[in-house]
Amino acid sequence: MTQVVNDGTPEMKGLLEKGRKRLRNVGVILLVLGVLAVAFPFATTIAFKTVIGWLFLIGAMGHFYGAWNADTPTRRGVDVIQGIIFGLIGVWLAFFPLGGIVTLTVLLAIAFILQGLLEIVMASRLRQFPGWKWMLFSGGVAILAGVLIFAELPSSATWAIGLLLGINLLSSGFSYLMVSFAMGKVSKV
């Protein structure tokens, strides 16, 4: 691991200060977005679902482009079928605001439960190392979150994705700010 050390030169101080300000600004933006996402989880869920829909539509265009340039009829047929599937999913997610939220929430709950199970298995294999209980705890929390989301369906579909995205944004924003503060200490040396 390389550690950045301020050698006292004006160039290094300038680089550290520029990086610190950039991290601080990104951190503040992420914190603001996180607060908005947590305050308005349903709107965030709809926005997130719409973005995913547009990504599927862009993917559909890529498959149709691939079909147009395919060198064999089989490849062309596969790309057309994939393009149609991606296009239908994209239209459903992007243009029907309430359609697909429950499905995405179910997928999120399944992902949490699977992640939790994998972390518990990892914890059992790491028993000889200090801190393995934190991995076990994290796995339990992930499973609990998945089960709670399932238990509250379909109402959890209105808040789960937006709330979790907001928490992620808050966590990232906070970490960017903390690194920025640490860089400020290094740049003053």
N, C-alpha and C positions, 0 to 999 in steps of 0.2 A: 504494500500500500504506500503510495506517495503522499507525503504531507507537504502542503504548500507553506513555505516559510517566508515571511516578509524580510527581505534582505536590506530594507531601508532605502532602496533606490526610488527615485520619483516614478519610474516606469512601473515598478511593482506596486507601489502605493496606488497609482492610477488604475492599474488593472484590478486590484482588489476592491477599490472603491466602486468602479464601474460594475463589477460582478455583484457586489453587495447590493447596490441600488436596483439592479435588474431582478435579483432574487426577491428583494423586498417588494418591488412593484408587482411581480407575479404572485407572491404570497398574499398581498392585499386583495388582488383581483380574485384569486381563488377563494379567499375567505368571504368576500362579498357574495360571490356566486353560491358558495356553500350555504350561507345564511339564507339567501333567497330560495334555494332548493329545499332547505329544511322548513322554511316558513310556508312554502307553496308546493308541497310534494306532488299533488295531483297535476298541476301545470307542468312541473318538471318531468313527471312520468310521461305525459302526452308529448312534450317536446323531445324527450329522449327517444321515445318510440317512433316519432316522425323522422328523426335523424336516421335511425336504423332503417326505416323504410326507404329513405332516399339513397342510402348506401346500397340497399338491395337493387334499387332501380338503376343505379350506376353500374352495379355488377351485371345486371341484365343487358345493358348496352354493351358492356365488354364481351359478353357471350355472343351477342348478335354480331358484333364486329368480328369476333373469332370465327363465327359461322360463315360470314361473308368471305373471309380469307382462308377458309379451310381447304386443305389439299385433297381430302377424300370425302366421299358422301357420308361415310359413317361419322367422321369427325364433325362434319357440318350438321348432321342430324342430332348428335349429342349436344353440340353448342346451342342449337335452336331450342331443344327441350329444356336445357338448363336456363337459357334466357327467358323462356316462357315462365318457368317455375319462379325464378328470381323476380321477374316482372310482376307476377301475380302477388307474391308475398310483399314486394315493395309497395304496390298500389294499396294493398290491404293495410299495411302498417302506416303508410304516409298519408293516405287520404280518408281513412275511416278512424277518427280520433279514439273512439272507445273500443273498436275491434282490436283484438290482439293483446290488450293489456293483461287480461287474465292469463293468457298463454305465456307471455313473457314473465309474469310473476311466478307461475308454476315452474318455469325453467330456472328462474332465480332460486326458488326454494330447493329444487333438486340439486342445483349447483352447490348451495350452502351445505346441504346434507352430505353430498359426496365429498366435498372439501373437508368437512368435519370428520368423516369416517377415515379419510386418508391421513389426516393429522393425528388421529388417535392411534392408527397403525404405526405412524412414524414415531410417536411418543413411546409406544411399547418397545420399539427397536432402539430407542435412545435412552433407555432407563439407566444405563451406566454413566451417563453424562449429567452434570448438574444443569438444572433448568428444564429437564424433560417434562416436568409437571406443567410448565407454561404452555408447551405444545399440546398436552392433554387438555388443559383448560380451554385453549383456543379451539380445539376440535369440538369440545362440548358446547361452547358458545355458538359455533357455526351450525351444529346440528339443532340446537335449541332455536336459533333464528329461523332455520328452514322449517322446522315443525310449527313454530308460531305463525309464520307466513301461510303455511298450508291450513292451519286451524282457522285462520281468519278469512280464508277465501270465501267469496269473491271480493269482500270489502278491502282486503289487504292490497288488492290490485290498484286501488286508488292512491295508495301512499307508499308502498314498499319500495318501488324502484326509485322514486323521487327522493324519499328520505335517505336511502342508502347512498345514492349518488351525492346528496348534499353532505352527508357525513364524510364521505371520501374526499370531497372538495375541501371541507373544513380541515381535515387531517393533513392534506397536502399543503394547503395554504399555511397552516401553522408550522409545518416542518420547513417550508421555504423561509418563513420569517425567522425561525430559530437559527437556520444556517446563515442567514443574512446578518443576524446579530453577532454570531460567532465570527464571521468574516470581518465585521466592524472592529472587533477586539484585535484580530490579527493585523488589520491594516493600520492600527494606531501604534503598533510596536515599532 
